């Protein structure tokens, strides 16, 4: 190594930390970028409908995107939920019970 710098200072200089800066100051600096996306940790309760649950699960994608990317996900989820509701309306329901009066013409 070097006789002019103590070993701790050599390691600090090698890592981009100026010599003489106390180790506590270096460790106190935040390691996370405050502007980086952060998970919201919103609980998603299953609805029981696979199509709806898949769309709600897609909302988790916003946890890894910057705020300006949320709109695209929200619009996609909204479109998917609307399609799921439309599909519920299009499904045939149970047949109507027979009329006790028969067909009167």
Biopython code that builds the backbone (N, CA, C, O; Angstrom):
import numpy as np
from Bio.PDB.StructureBuilder import StructureBuilder

atoms = [
    (1, "UNK", "N", (0.830, -1.175, 0.000)),
    (1, "UNK", "CA", (0.000, 0.000, 0.000)),
    (1, "UNK", "C", (0.879, 1.243, 0.000)),
    (1, "UNK", "O", (1.964, 1.225, -0.580)),
    (2, "UNK", "N", (0.433, 2.325, 0.639)),
    (2, "UNK", "CA", (1.182, 3.573, 0.658)),
    (2, "UNK", "C", (1.531, 3.933, 2.092)),
    (2, "UNK", "O", (0.743, 3.713, 3.012)),
    (3, "UNK", "N", (2.730, 4.494, 2.271)),
    (3, "UNK", "CA", (3.143, 4.914, 3.609)),
    (3, "UNK", "C", (2.588, 6.278, 3.961)),
    (3, "UNK", "O", (2.583, 6.647, 5.135)),
    (4, "UNK", "N", (2.112, 7.052, 2.970)),
    (4, "UNK", "CA", (1.668, 8.409, 3.234)),
    (4, "UNK", "C", (0.208, 8.491, 3.672)),
    (4, "UNK", "O", (-0.173, 9.457, 4.332)),
    (5, "UNK", "N", (-0.616, 7.509, 3.326)),
    (5, "UNK", "CA", (-2.024, 7.518, 3.716)),
    (5, "UNK", "C", (-2.351, 6.269, 4.513)),
    (5, "UNK", "O", (-1.927, 5.171, 4.149)),
    (6, "UNK", "N", (-3.106, 6.425, 5.605)),
    (6, "UNK", "CA", (-3.546, 5.234, 6.320)),
    (6, "UNK", "C", (-4.449, 4.392, 5.422)),
    (6, "UNK", "O", (-5.074, 4.914, 4.499)),
    (7, "UNK", "N", (-4.517, 3.095, 5.694)),
    (7, "UNK", "CA", (-5.269, 2.168, 4.852)),
    (7, "UNK", "C", (-6.744, 2.545, 4.746)),
    (7, "UNK", "O", (-7.330, 2.395, 3.675)),
    (8, "UNK", "N", (-7.363, 3.031, 5.828)),
    (8, "UNK", "CA", (-8.774, 3.419, 5.796)),
    (8, "UNK", "C", (-8.999, 4.559, 4.811)),
    (8, "UNK", "O", (-10.006, 4.574, 4.102)),
    (9, "UNK", "N", (-8.066, 5.521, 4.758)),
    (9, "UNK", "CA", (-8.219, 6.637, 3.841)),
    (9, "UNK", "C", (-7.999, 6.207, 2.400)),
    (9, "UNK", "O", (-8.625, 6.754, 1.492)),
    (10, "UNK", "N", (-7.129, 5.245, 2.177)),
    (10, "UNK", "CA", (-6.903, 4.747, 0.824)),
    (10, "UNK", "C", (-8.184, 4.115, 0.295)),
    (10, "UNK", "O", (-8.560, 4.343, -0.854)),
    (11, "UNK", "N", (-8.859, 3.320, 1.131)),
    (11, "UNK", "CA", (-10.120, 2.693, 0.723)),
    (11, "UNK", "C", (-11.175, 3.744, 0.440)),
    (11, "UNK", "O", (-11.950, 3.601, -0.505)),
    (12, "UNK", "N", (-11.219, 4.805, 1.247)),
    (12, "UNK", "CA", (-12.214, 5.853, 1.049)),
    (12, "UNK", "C", (-11.965, 6.598, -0.251)),
    (12, "UNK", "O", (-12.913, 6.899, -0.977)),
    (13, "UNK", "N", (-10.712, 6.901, -0.560)),
    (13, "UNK", "CA", (-10.391, 7.600, -1.790)),
    (13, "UNK", "C", (-10.717, 6.721, -2.984)),
    (13, "UNK", "O", (-11.196, 7.211, -4.007)),
    (14, "UNK", "N", (-10.460, 5.418, -2.861)),
    (14, "UNK", "CA", (-10.738, 4.505, -3.956)),
    (14, "UNK", "C", (-12.237, 4.424, -4.245)),
    (14, "UNK", "O", (-12.641, 4.185, -5.383)),
    (15, "UNK", "N", (-13.052, 4.619, -3.222)),
    (15, "UNK", "CA", (-14.503, 4.549, -3.407)),
    (15, "UNK", "C", (-15.111, 5.893, -3.773)),
    (15, "UNK", "O", (-16.330, 5.981, -3.915)),
    (16, "UNK", "N", (-14.327, 6.924, -3.928)),
    (16, "UNK", "CA", (-14.839, 8.231, -4.307)),
    (16, "UNK", "C", (-15.182, 9.117, -3.124)),
    (16, "UNK", "O", (-15.793, 10.171, -3.304)),
    (17, "UNK", "N", (-14.804, 8.714, -1.920)),
    (17, "UNK", "CA", (-15.058, 9.521, -0.728)),
    (17, "UNK", "C", (-13.776, 10.271, -0.417)),
    (17, "UNK", "O", (-12.712, 9.657, -0.331)),
    (18, "UNK", "N", (-13.850, 11.587, -0.247)),
    (18, "UNK", "CA", (-12.633, 12.360, 0.032)),
    (18, "UNK", "C", (-11.960, 11.891, 1.313)),
    (18, "UNK", "O", (-12.623, 11.481, 2.266)),
    (19, "UNK", "N", (-10.642, 11.958, 1.318)),
    (19, "UNK", "CA", (-9.875, 11.576, 2.506)),
    (19, "UNK", "C", (-10.214, 12.509, 3.657)),
    (19, "UNK", "O", (-10.404, 13.709, 3.459)),
    (20, "UNK", "N", (-10.286, 11.964, 4.835)),
    (20, "UNK", "CA", (-10.565, 12.764, 6.014)),
    (20, "UNK", "C", (-12.033, 12.866, 6.367)),
    (20, "UNK", "O", (-12.364, 13.405, 7.423)),
    (21, "UNK", "N", (-12.931, 12.369, 5.524)),
    (21, "UNK", "CA", (-14.359, 12.407, 5.831)),
    (21, "UNK", "C", (-14.653, 11.249, 6.784)),
    (21, "UNK", "O", (-14.366, 10.094, 6.469)),
    (22, "UNK", "N", (-15.226, 11.561, 7.950)),
    (22, "UNK", "CA", (-15.500, 10.485, 8.908)),
    (22, "UNK", "C", (-16.425, 9.432, 8.310)),
    (22, "UNK", "O", (-17.315, 9.743, 7.518)),
    (23, "UNK", "N", (-16.200, 8.184, 8.704)),
    (23, "UNK", "CA", (-16.984, 7.061, 8.184)),
    (23, "UNK", "C", (-18.470, 7.227, 8.499)),
    (23, "UNK", "O", (-19.311, 6.830, 7.691)),
    (24, "UNK", "N", (-18.812, 7.802, 9.651)),
    (24, "UNK", "CA", (-20.213, 7.993, 10.033)),
    (24, "UNK", "C", (-20.921, 8.926, 9.051)),
    (24, "UNK", "O", (-22.101, 8.730, 8.759)),
    (25, "UNK", "N", (-20.221, 9.929, 8.542)),
    (25, "UNK", "CA", (-20.818, 10.861, 7.589)),
    (25, "UNK", "C", (-21.098, 10.140, 6.280)),
    (25, "UNK", "O", (-22.142, 10.346, 5.662)),
    (26, "UNK", "N", (-20.172, 9.301, 5.861)),
    (26, "UNK", "CA", (-20.348, 8.556, 4.619)),
    (26, "UNK", "C", (-21.542, 7.630, 4.736)),
    (26, "UNK", "O", (-22.332, 7.531, 3.797)),
    (27, "UNK", "N", (-21.697, 6.947, 5.864)),
    (27, "UNK", "CA", (-22.806, 6.013, 6.057)),
    (27, "UNK", "C", (-24.137, 6.736, 6.221)),
    (27, "UNK", "O", (-25.182, 6.150, 5.939)),
    (28, "UNK", "N", (-24.132, 7.997, 6.671)),
    (28, "UNK", "CA", (-25.374, 8.730, 6.904)),
    (28, "UNK", "C", (-26.014, 9.187, 5.599)),
    (28, "UNK", "O", (-27.198, 9.523, 5.581)),
    (29, "UNK", "N", (-25.253, 9.208, 4.507)),
    (29, "UNK", "CA", (-25.826, 9.630, 3.238)),
    (29, "UNK", "C", (-26.849, 8.598, 2.778)),
    (29, "UNK", "O", (-26.608, 7.396, 2.891)),
    (30, "UNK", "N", (-27.996, 9.056, 2.257)),
    (30, "UNK", "CA", (-29.015, 8.101, 1.819)),
    (30, "UNK", "C", (-28.527, 7.301, 0.620)),
    (30, "UNK", "O", (-27.906, 7.842, -0.295)),
    (31, "UNK", "N", (-28.816, 6.014, 0.638)),
    (31, "UNK", "CA", (-28.435, 5.156, -0.470)),
    (31, "UNK", "C", (-29.548, 5.062, -1.491)),
    (31, "UNK", "O", (-29.302, 4.701, -2.642)),
    (32, "UNK", "N", (-30.758, 5.377, -1.093)),
    (32, "UNK", "CA", (-31.898, 5.332, -2.013)),
    (32, "UNK", "C", (-32.112, 6.696, -2.639)),
    (32, "UNK", "O", (-31.913, 7.725, -1.994)),
    (33, "UNK", "N", (-32.509, 6.697, -3.875)),
    (33, "UNK", "CA", (-32.820, 7.932, -4.565)),
    (33, "UNK", "C", (-34.249, 8.333, -4.199)),
    (33, "UNK", "O", (-35.180, 7.596, -4.521)),
    (34, "UNK", "N", (-34.456, 9.474, -3.537)),
    (34, "UNK", "CA", (-35.814, 9.857, -3.133)),
    (34, "UNK", "C", (-36.736, 10.096, -4.320)),
    (34, "UNK", "O", (-37.957, 10.046, -4.170)),
    (35, "UNK", "N", (-36.177, 10.353, -5.491)),
    (35, "UNK", "CA", (-37.007, 10.580, -6.669)),
    (35, "UNK", "C", (-37.353, 9.277, -7.383)),
    (35, "UNK", "O", (-38.139, 9.276, -8.331)),
    (36, "UNK", "N", (-36.769, 8.172, -6.932)),
    (36, "UNK", "CA", (-37.029, 6.877, -7.571)),
    (36, "UNK", "C", (-38.435, 6.388, -7.215)),
    (36, "UNK", "O", (-38.966, 6.734, -6.160)),
    (37, "UNK", "N", (-39.036, 5.585, -8.095)),
    (37, "UNK", "CA", (-40.365, 5.037, -7.794)),
    (37, "UNK", "C", (-40.332, 4.209, -6.516)),
    (37, "UNK", "O", (-39.357, 3.503, -6.254)),
    (38, "UNK", "N", (-41.380, 4.294, -5.732)),
    (38, "UNK", "CA", (-41.484, 3.533, -4.489)),
    (38, "UNK", "C", (-42.811, 2.790, -4.475)),
    (38, "UNK", "O", (-43.840, 3.355, -4.843)),
    (39, "UNK", "N", (-42.799, 1.536, -4.056)),
    (39, "UNK", "CA", (-44.052, 0.770, -3.999)),
    (39, "UNK", "C", (-45.052, 1.422, -3.052)),
    (39, "UNK", "O", (-44.679, 1.952, -2.006)),
    (40, "UNK", "N", (-46.325, 1.375, -3.430)),
    (40, "UNK", "CA", (-47.379, 1.947, -2.592)),
    (40, "UNK", "C", (-47.879, 0.951, -1.559)),
    (40, "UNK", "O", (-48.472, 1.349, -0.556)),
    (41, "UNK", "N", (-47.653, -0.325, -1.784)),
    (41, "UNK", "CA", (-48.082, -1.393, -0.877)),
    (41, "UNK", "C", (-49.580, -1.327, -0.592)),
    (41, "UNK", "O", (-50.005, -1.438, 0.558)),
    (42, "UNK", "N", (-50.366, -1.148, -1.631)),
    (42, "UNK", "CA", (-51.816, -1.111, -1.483)),
    (42, "UNK", "C", (-52.336, -2.541, -1.535)),
    (42, "UNK", "O", (-52.038, -3.283, -2.470)),
    (43, "UNK", "N", (-53.115, -2.923, -0.526)),
    (43, "UNK", "CA", (-53.694, -4.263, -0.511)),
    (43, "UNK", "C", (-54.753, -4.369, -1.598)),
    (43, "UNK", "O", (-55.560, -3.459, -1.790)),
    (44, "UNK", "N", (-54.737, -5.477, -2.295)),
    (44, "UNK", "CA", (-55.732, -5.733, -3.336)),
    (44, "UNK", "C", (-56.517, -6.964, -2.930)),
    (44, "UNK", "O", (-55.990, -8.076, -2.934)),
    (45, "UNK", "N", (-57.765, -6.767, -2.582)),
    (45, "UNK", "CA", (-58.629, -7.870, -2.169)),
    (45, "UNK", "C", (-59.194, -8.555, -3.401)),
    (45, "UNK", "O", (-59.781, -7.893, -4.256)),
    (46, "UNK", "N", (-59.028, -9.883, -3.512)),
    (46, "UNK", "CA", (-59.569, -10.583, -4.674)),
    (46, "UNK", "C", (-61.081, -10.401, -4.778)),
    (46, "UNK", "O", (-61.797, -10.429, -3.777)),
    (47, "UNK", "N", (-61.551, -10.215, -6.015)),
    (47, "UNK", "CA", (-62.976, -9.994, -6.240)),
    (47, "UNK", "C", (-63.720, -11.306, -6.472)),
    (47, "UNK", "O", (-64.939, -11.373, -6.315)),
    (48, "UNK", "N", (-62.976, -12.349, -6.847)),
    (48, "UNK", "CA", (-63.617, -13.613, -7.177)),
    (48, "UNK", "C", (-63.815, -13.771, -8.672)),
    (48, "UNK", "O", (-64.143, -14.864, -9.134)),
    (49, "UNK", "N", (-63.624, -12.705, -9.442)),
    (49, "UNK", "CA", (-63.734, -12.757, -10.892)),
    (49, "UNK", "C", (-62.308, -12.697, -11.445)),
    (49, "UNK", "O", (-61.585, -11.731, -11.202)),
    (50, "UNK", "N", (-61.909, -13.727, -12.186)),
    (50, "UNK", "CA", (-60.526, -13.823, -12.657)),
    (50, "UNK", "C", (-60.129, -12.637, -13.532)),
    (50, "UNK", "O", (-59.008, -12.140, -13.421)),
    (51, "UNK", "N", (-61.028, -12.176, -14.399)),
    (51, "UNK", "CA", (-60.707, -11.041, -15.273)),
    (51, "UNK", "C", (-60.470, -9.768, -14.467)),
    (51, "UNK", "O", (-59.523, -9.026, -14.731)),
    (52, "UNK", "N", (-61.318, -9.523, -13.500)),
    (52, "UNK", "CA", (-61.192, -8.325, -12.663)),
    (52, "UNK", "C", (-59.926, -8.420, -11.811)),
    (52, "UNK", "O", (-59.184, -7.446, -11.686)),
    (53, "UNK", "N", (-59.680, -9.596, -11.224)),
    (53, "UNK", "CA", (-58.490, -9.759, -10.388)),
    (53, "UNK", "C", (-57.206, -9.565, -11.195)),
    (53, "UNK", "O", (-56.234, -9.014, -10.680)),
    (54, "UNK", "N", (-57.190, -10.011, -12.449)),
    (54, "UNK", "CA", (-56.013, -9.807, -13.296)),
    (54, "UNK", "C", (-55.774, -8.316, -13.533)),
    (54, "UNK", "O", (-54.632, -7.856, -13.510)),
    (55, "UNK", "N", (-56.840, -7.569, -13.756)),
    (55, "UNK", "CA", (-56.694, -6.123, -13.969)),
    (55, "UNK", "C", (-56.231, -5.428, -12.695)),
    (55, "UNK", "O", (-55.379, -4.541, -12.752)),
    (56, "UNK", "N", (-56.774, -5.813, -11.558)),
    (56, "UNK", "CA", (-56.355, -5.206, -10.293)),
    (56, "UNK", "C", (-54.903, -5.545, -9.995)),
    (56, "UNK", "O", (-54.171, -4.720, -9.449)),
    (57, "UNK", "N", (-54.488, -6.744, -10.347)),
    (57, "UNK", "CA", (-53.091, -7.125, -10.167)),
    (57, "UNK", "C", (-52.159, -6.293, -11.036)),
    (57, "UNK", "O", (-51.011, -6.047, -10.666)),
    (58, "UNK", "N", (-52.648, -5.866, -12.175)),
    (58, "UNK", "CA", (-51.857, -5.024, -13.083)),
    (58, "UNK", "C", (-51.526, -3.681, -12.441)),
    (58, "UNK", "O", (-50.542, -3.046, -12.820)),
    (59, "UNK", "N", (-52.324, -3.242, -11.484)),
    (59, "UNK", "CA", (-52.032, -1.977, -10.801)),
    (59, "UNK", "C", (-50.692, -2.023, -10.070)),
    (59, "UNK", "O", (-50.088, -0.981, -9.818)),
    (60, "UNK", "N", (-50.230, -3.215, -9.732)),
    (60, "UNK", "CA", (-48.938, -3.342, -9.059)),
    (60, "UNK", "C", (-47.795, -2.864, -9.951)),
    (60, "UNK", "O", (-46.717, -2.547, -9.449)),
    (61, "UNK", "N", (-48.011, -2.808, -11.259)),
    (61, "UNK", "CA", (-46.980, -2.323, -12.167)),
    (61, "UNK", "C", (-46.610, -0.878, -11.878)),
    (61, "UNK", "O", (-45.492, -0.457, -12.173)),
    (62, "UNK", "N", (-47.524, -0.119, -11.308)),
    (62, "UNK", "CA", (-47.227, 1.289, -11.018)),
    (62, "UNK", "C", (-46.189, 1.427, -9.907)),
    (62, "UNK", "O", (-45.575, 2.484, -9.766)),
    (63, "UNK", "N", (-45.987, 0.375, -9.119)),
    (63, "UNK", "CA", (-44.993, 0.434, -8.046)),
    (63, "UNK", "C", (-43.577, 0.596, -8.586)),
    (63, "UNK", "O", (-42.691, 1.052, -7.863)),
    (64, "UNK", "N", (-43.353, 0.232, -9.837)),
    (64, "UNK", "CA", (-42.011, 0.265, -10.397)),
    (64, "UNK", "C", (-41.839, 1.344, -11.463)),
    (64, "UNK", "O", (-40.805, 1.408, -12.128)),
    (65, "UNK", "N", (-42.853, 2.189, -11.623)),
    (65, "UNK", "CA", (-42.804, 3.229, -12.649)),
    (65, "UNK", "C", (-42.757, 4.612, -12.017)),
    (65, "UNK", "O", (-43.229, 4.820, -10.899)),
    (66, "UNK", "N", (-42.188, 5.535, -12.744)),
    (66, "UNK", "CA", (-42.251, 6.934, -12.325)),
    (66, "UNK", "C", (-43.700, 7.402, -12.479)),
    (66, "UNK", "O", (-44.486, 6.778, -13.192)),
    (67, "UNK", "N", (-44.040, 8.474, -11.826)),
    (67, "UNK", "CA", (-45.419, 8.969, -11.814)),
    (67, "UNK", "C", (-45.971, 9.183, -13.212)),
    (67, "UNK", "O", (-47.141, 8.891, -13.460)),
    (68, "UNK", "N", (-45.161, 9.683, -14.129)),
    (68, "UNK", "CA", (-45.672, 9.937, -15.472)),
    (68, "UNK", "C", (-46.018, 8.648, -16.225)),
    (68, "UNK", "O", (-46.696, 8.710, -17.250)),
    (69, "UNK", "N", (-45.576, 7.502, -15.751)),
    (69, "UNK", "CA", (-45.927, 6.229, -16.370)),
    (69, "UNK", "C", (-47.199, 5.617, -15.811)),
    (69, "UNK", "O", (-47.698, 4.630, -16.351)),
    (70, "UNK", "N", (-47.731, 6.189, -14.736)),
    (70, "UNK", "CA", (-48.941, 5.639, -14.113)),
    (70, "UNK", "C", (-50.162, 5.763, -15.011)),
    (70, "UNK", "O", (-51.004, 4.865, -15.035)),
    (71, "UNK", "N", (-50.269, 6.850, -15.743)),
    (71, "UNK", "CA", (-51.467, 7.108, -16.554)),
    (71, "UNK", "C", (-51.705, 5.972, -17.536)),
    (71, "UNK", "O", (-52.836, 5.512, -17.692)),
    (72, "UNK", "N", (-50.664, 5.523, -18.191)),
    (72, "UNK", "CA", (-50.810, 4.439, -19.171)),
    (72, "UNK", "C", (-51.347, 3.167, -18.504)),
    (72, "UNK", "O", (-52.218, 2.493, -19.054)),
    (73, "UNK", "N", (-50.828, 2.849, -17.330)),
    (73, "UNK", "CA", (-51.298, 1.652, -16.614)),
    (73, "UNK", "C", (-52.748, 1.832, -16.182)),
    (73, "UNK", "O", (-53.562, 0.926, -16.357)),
    (74, "UNK", "N", (-53.077, 2.994, -15.620)),
    (74, "UNK", "CA", (-54.455, 3.234, -15.173)),
    (74, "UNK", "C", (-55.442, 3.145, -16.332)),
    (74, "UNK", "O", (-56.523, 2.572, -16.196)),
    (75, "UNK", "N", (-55.061, 3.719, -17.477)),
    (75, "UNK", "CA", (-55.954, 3.650, -18.640)),
    (75, "UNK", "C", (-56.120, 2.215, -19.124)),
    (75, "UNK", "O", (-57.216, 1.812, -19.512)),
    (76, "UNK", "N", (-55.041, 1.447, -19.105)),
    (76, "UNK", "CA", (-55.103, 0.050, -19.523)),
    (76, "UNK", "C", (-55.986, -0.756, -18.569)),
    (76, "UNK", "O", (-56.794, -1.573, -19.010)),
    (77, "UNK", "N", (-55.832, -0.528, -17.271)),
    (77, "UNK", "CA", (-56.649, -1.236, -16.278)),
    (77, "UNK", "C", (-58.114, -0.829, -16.424)),
    (77, "UNK", "O", (-59.003, -1.677, -16.356)),
    (78, "UNK", "N", (-58.365, 0.450, -16.623)),
    (78, "UNK", "CA", (-59.744, 0.918, -16.794)),
    (78, "UNK", "C", (-60.388, 0.259, -18.007)),
    (78, "UNK", "O", (-61.537, -0.179, -17.952)),
    (79, "UNK", "N", (-59.641, 0.195, -19.092)),
    (79, "UNK", "CA", (-60.144, -0.446, -20.319)),
    (79, "UNK", "C", (-60.429, -1.934, -20.049)),
    (79, "UNK", "O", (-61.454, -2.457, -20.485)),
    (80, "UNK", "N", (-59.535, -2.601, -19.342)),
    (80, "UNK", "CA", (-59.728, -4.015, -19.025)),
    (80, "UNK", "C", (-60.923, -4.261, -18.120)),
    (80, "UNK", "O", (-61.665, -5.223, -18.314)),
    (81, "UNK", "N", (-61.113, -3.390, -17.126)),
    (81, "UNK", "CA", (-62.270, -3.532, -16.235)),
    (81, "UNK", "C", (-63.571, -3.270, -16.984)),
    (81, "UNK", "O", (-64.572, -3.953, -16.766)),
    (82, "UNK", "N", (-63.549, -2.283, -17.862)),
    (82, "UNK", "CA", (-64.735, -2.001, -18.678)),
    (82, "UNK", "C", (-65.071, -3.198, -19.569)),
    (82, "UNK", "O", (-66.238, -3.564, -19.709)),
    (83, "UNK", "N", (-64.055, -3.803, -20.166)),
    (83, "UNK", "CA", (-64.272, -4.995, -20.999)),
    (83, "UNK", "C", (-64.810, -6.160, -20.174)),
    (83, "UNK", "O", (-65.664, -6.914, -20.642)),
    (84, "UNK", "N", (-64.312, -6.308, -18.947)),
    (84, "UNK", "CA", (-64.801, -7.389, -18.076)),
    (84, "UNK", "C", (-66.270, -7.173, -17.725)),
    (84, "UNK", "O", (-67.045, -8.129, -17.698)),
    (85, "UNK", "N", (-66.660, -5.930, -17.458)),
    (85, "UNK", "CA", (-68.075, -5.647, -17.165)),
    (85, "UNK", "C", (-68.949, -5.872, -18.393)),
    (85, "UNK", "O", (-70.058, -6.397, -18.285)),
    (86, "UNK", "N", (-68.453, -5.478, -19.545)),
    (86, "UNK", "CA", (-69.199, -5.693, -20.787)),
    (86, "UNK", "C", (-69.393, -7.185, -21.038)),
    (86, "UNK", "O", (-70.457, -7.616, -21.481)),
    (87, "UNK", "N", (-68.354, -7.968, -20.751)),
    (87, "UNK", "CA", (-68.450, -9.420, -20.942)),
    (87, "UNK", "C", (-69.487, -10.024, -20.002)),
    (87, "UNK", "O", (-70.163, -10.986, -20.366)),
    (88, "UNK", "N", (-69.619, -9.473, -18.804)),
    (88, "UNK", "CA", (-70.643, -9.977, -17.873)),
    (88, "UNK", "C", (-72.042, -9.727, -18.425)),
    (88, "UNK", "O", (-72.929, -10.569, -18.281)),
    (89, "UNK", "N", (-72.240, -8.573, -19.055)),
    (89, "UNK", "CA", (-73.542, -8.251, -19.642)),
    (89, "UNK", "C", (-73.842, -9.128, -20.853)),
    (89, "UNK", "O", (-75.005, -9.419, -21.133)),
    (90, "UNK", "N", (-72.814, -9.549, -21.568)),
    (90, "UNK", "CA", (-73.010, -10.320, -22.796)),
    (90, "UNK", "C", (-73.266, -11.803, -22.528)),
    (90, "UNK", "O", (-73.809, -12.502, -23.384)),
    (91, "UNK", "N", (-72.885, -12.278, -21.365)),
    (91, "UNK", "CA", (-73.087, -13.695, -21.055)),
    (91, "UNK", "C", (-74.570, -13.977, -20.873)),
    (91, "UNK", "O", (-75.286, -13.220, -20.218)),
    (92, "UNK", "N", (-75.014, -15.066, -21.454)),
    (92, "UNK", "CA", (-76.425, -15.399, -21.257)),
    (92, "UNK", "C", (-76.662, -15.839, -19.818)),
    (92, "UNK", "O", (-75.863, -16.573, -19.236)),
    (93, "UNK", "N", (-77.747, -15.387, -19.272)),
    (93, "UNK", "CA", (-78.111, -15.769, -17.919)),
    (93, "UNK", "C", (-78.861, -17.085, -17.929)),
    (93, "UNK", "O", (-78.997, -17.715, -18.978)),
    (94, "UNK", "N", (-79.338, -17.498, -16.796)),
    (94, "UNK", "CA", (-80.111, -18.740, -16.746)),
    (94, "UNK", "C", (-81.412, -18.555, -17.534)),
    (94, "UNK", "O", (-81.924, -17.441, -17.642)),
    (95, "UNK", "N", (-81.933, -19.633, -18.075)),
    (95, "UNK", "CA", (-83.178, -19.503, -18.834)),
    (95, "UNK", "C", (-84.313, -19.043, -17.924)),
    (95, "UNK", "O", (-84.352, -19.348, -16.732)),
    (96, "UNK", "N", (-85.211, -18.315, -18.517)),
    (96, "UNK", "CA", (-86.367, -17.827, -17.760)),
    (96, "UNK", "C", (-87.253, -19.028, -17.393)),
    (96, "UNK", "O", (-87.392, -19.968, -18.176)),
    (97, "UNK", "N", (-87.833, -18.985, -16.226)),
    (97, "UNK", "CA", (-88.707, -20.111, -15.844)),
    (97, "UNK", "C", (-89.920, -20.155, -16.771)),
    (97, "UNK", "O", (-90.379, -19.118, -17.250)),
    (98, "UNK", "N", (-90.426, -21.338, -17.017)),
    (98, "UNK", "CA", (-91.596, -21.442, -17.894)),
    (98, "UNK", "C", (-92.800, -20.749, -17.268)),
    (98, "UNK", "O", (-92.993, -20.749, -16.052)),
    (99, "UNK", "N", (-93.573, -20.179, -18.121)),
    (99, "UNK", "CA", (-94.771, -19.479, -17.659)),
    (99, "UNK", "C", (-95.827, -20.503, -17.284)),
    (99, "UNK", "O", (-96.044, -21.449, -18.041)),
    (100, "UNK", "N", (-96.490, -20.353, -16.146)),
    (100, "UNK", "CA", (-97.507, -21.321, -15.766)),
    (100, "UNK", "C", (-98.765, -21.216, -16.651)),
    (100, "UNK", "O", (-99.615, -22.107, -16.641)),
    (101, "UNK", "N", (-98.866, -20.138, -17.398)),
    (101, "UNK", "CA", (-100.056, -19.936, -18.224)),
    (101, "UNK", "C", (-99.881, -20.429, -19.657)),
    (101, "UNK", "O", (-100.831, -20.409, -20.440)),
    (102, "UNK", "N", (-98.662, -20.874, -20.008)),
    (102, "UNK", "CA", (-98.451, -21.356, -21.360)),
    (102, "UNK", "C", (-98.416, -20.208, -22.343)),
    (102, "UNK", "O", (-98.324, -19.043, -21.957)),
    (103, "UNK", "N", (-98.489, -20.538, -23.579)),
    (103, "UNK", "CA", (-98.439, -19.527, -24.630)),
    (103, "UNK", "C", (-99.855, -19.166, -25.038)),
    (103, "UNK", "O", (-100.515, -19.960, -25.708)),
    (104, "UNK", "N", (-100.330, -18.021, -24.666)),
    (104, "UNK", "CA", (-101.688, -17.569, -25.027)),
    (104, "UNK", "C", (-101.600, -16.640, -26.212)),
    (104, "UNK", "O", (-100.870, -15.650, -26.173)),
    (105, "UNK", "N", (-102.301, -16.929, -27.218)),
    (105, "UNK", "CA", (-102.294, -16.084, -28.388)),
    (105, "UNK", "C", (-103.635, -15.453, -28.564)),
    (105, "UNK", "O", (-103.839, -14.691, -29.509)),
]
sb = StructureBuilder()
sb.init_structure("model")
sb.init_model(0)
sb.init_chain("A")
sb.init_seg("    ")
for serial, (resi, resn, name, xyz) in enumerate(atoms, 1):
    if name == "N":
        sb.init_residue(resn, " ", resi, " ")
    sb.init_atom(name, np.array(xyz, "f"), 0.0, 1.0, " ", f" {name:<3s}", serial, name[0])
structure = sb.get_structure()
